């Protein structure tokens, strides 16, 4: 791993829900992976770079409006202009949907639940690489 892991925590809201039962579209996860990638590139290169490709994406568990999610990523390797990254999405809090519970009832999960995973490659053109902006990312 190059540098440190980066984590973004967000709450899915009803505007994120796309399907029946307030299910959030799985592709929404990719938006947050893109944000994680951008932060990683800024810390390593001082530039937002470009997301070139996902090598694979796995949707492992459903995400609903009201869930609190953590999107985590790290840089696995650095090439001349490419940066290979790994991303994971975890549900850490969910709404209680049991009958008799208040609509506002929620629970912290005993362990974060892995809901998605992906690997991808980002590119920072040589002319845009300004070097590490975070000491932890010195290669």
C-alpha positions as CSV (number, residue, x, y, z in Angstrom):
1,X,0.0,0.0,0.0
2,X,1.2,3.5,-0.9
3,X,0.4,6.1,1.7
4,X,-2.6,5.6,3.9
5,X,-6.2,4.5,3.5
6,X,-8.7,7.3,2.8
7,X,-12.3,7.1,4.1
8,X,-15.4,9.0,3.3
9,X,-18.5,8.6,5.5
10,X,-21.9,9.5,4.2
11,X,-25.6,8.8,4.9
12,X,-27.7,7.6,2.1
13,X,-30.9,9.7,1.9
14,X,-34.2,9.2,0.2
15,X,-32.9,11.1,-2.8
16,X,-30.3,8.4,-3.3
17,X,-33.0,5.6,-3.4
18,X,-33.8,4.5,-6.9
19,X,-35.8,1.2,-6.5
20,X,-38.7,-0.1,-4.4
21,X,-38.1,-0.4,-0.7
22,X,-35.8,2.6,-0.8
23,X,-33.0,0.5,-2.3
24,X,-30.0,2.6,-3.5
25,X,-28.7,2.0,-7.0
26,X,-25.4,0.1,-6.7
27,X,-23.8,2.4,-9.2
28,X,-24.0,5.2,-6.6
29,X,-21.1,3.4,-4.8
30,X,-18.9,4.2,-7.8
31,X,-19.5,8.0,-7.4
32,X,-18.1,7.7,-3.9
33,X,-15.2,5.5,-5.0
34,X,-14.4,8.3,-7.5
35,X,-14.3,10.8,-4.7
36,X,-12.0,8.6,-2.7
37,X,-9.7,8.2,-5.7
38,X,-9.6,12.0,-6.2
39,X,-8.5,12.5,-2.6
40,X,-5.8,9.7,-2.9
41,X,-4.5,11.4,-6.1
42,X,-4.4,14.8,-4.5
43,X,-2.5,13.4,-1.5
44,X,0.0,11.6,-3.8
45,X,0.3,13.9,-6.8
46,X,-1.3,17.2,-5.9
47,X,-3.7,16.8,-8.8
48,X,-7.2,15.3,-9.2
49,X,-6.1,13.1,-12.1
50,X,-8.5,11.0,-14.2
51,X,-10.3,7.7,-13.5
52,X,-9.3,5.5,-16.4
53,X,-11.0,2.2,-15.7
54,X,-12.5,-0.2,-13.2
55,X,-11.0,-3.7,-13.5
56,X,-13.9,-5.2,-11.6
57,X,-16.8,-4.1,-9.4
58,X,-18.6,-6.4,-7.0
59,X,-21.9,-5.5,-5.4
60,X,-22.1,-7.7,-2.3
61,X,-25.1,-6.5,-0.1
62,X,-28.0,-4.0,-0.5
63,X,-27.8,-0.4,0.6
64,X,-30.9,1.5,1.6
65,X,-31.9,5.1,2.3
66,X,-30.9,5.8,5.9
67,X,-27.8,3.7,5.9
68,X,-24.5,5.2,7.0
69,X,-21.8,4.1,4.6
70,X,-18.0,4.3,4.7
71,X,-16.2,4.3,1.4
72,X,-12.5,3.3,1.8
73,X,-9.7,3.2,-0.7
74,X,-6.0,2.9,-1.0
75,X,-3.2,2.9,-3.6
76,X,-1.8,-0.5,-4.3
77,X,0.9,0.5,-6.8
78,X,2.3,3.5,-8.7
79,X,3.4,3.4,-12.4
80,X,4.8,6.2,-14.5
81,X,1.4,7.9,-14.8
82,X,-1.0,5.2,-13.5
83,X,-2.1,4.5,-10.0
84,X,-3.7,1.1,-9.2
85,X,-6.3,1.4,-6.4
86,X,-8.6,-0.8,-4.3
87,X,-12.0,0.4,-3.0
88,X,-14.4,-1.1,-0.4
89,X,-17.8,0.1,0.8
90,X,-19.1,-0.7,4.3
91,X,-22.5,-0.2,5.9
92,X,-21.9,0.9,9.5
93,X,-25.4,2.0,10.6
94,X,-28.8,0.9,9.3
95,X,-32.4,1.8,10.0
96,X,-34.5,-0.7,12.1
97,X,-37.3,-1.9,9.9
98,X,-39.0,-4.3,12.3
99,X,-42.7,-3.9,12.9
100,X,-43.4,-1.9,16.0
101,X,-40.2,0.2,15.8
102,X,-40.4,3.9,15.3
103,X,-39.6,5.0,11.8
104,X,-36.5,6.9,13.2
105,X,-35.1,3.8,15.0
106,X,-31.5,2.8,13.8
107,X,-28.8,0.5,14.9
108,X,-25.0,0.5,14.8
109,X,-23.9,-2.7,13.2
110,X,-21.6,-4.8,15.5
111,X,-19.2,-5.1,12.6
112,X,-19.1,-3.0,9.4
113,X,-20.8,-4.9,6.5
114,X,-18.9,-5.1,3.3
115,X,-21.4,-4.0,0.6
116,X,-19.2,-3.5,-2.4
117,X,-15.6,-3.7,-3.7
118,X,-13.8,-2.6,-6.8
119,X,-10.3,-2.2,-8.3
120,X,-9.5,0.5,-10.7
121,X,-6.7,2.5,-12.4
122,X,-6.4,6.3,-12.3
123,X,-4.0,8.3,-14.4
124,X,-2.1,11.6,-13.6
125,X,-0.3,13.0,-16.6
126,X,3.4,13.6,-15.9
127,X,3.0,17.4,-16.4
128,X,0.4,17.4,-13.6
129,X,2.3,15.4,-11.0
130,X,3.5,17.9,-8.3
131,X,4.7,15.3,-5.8
132,X,3.2,14.2,-2.5
133,X,1.0,16.8,-0.7
134,X,0.8,14.5,2.3
135,X,4.0,13.2,3.9
136,X,2.4,9.7,4.4
137,X,2.3,9.4,0.6
138,X,6.0,9.9,-0.1
139,X,7.0,7.0,-2.4
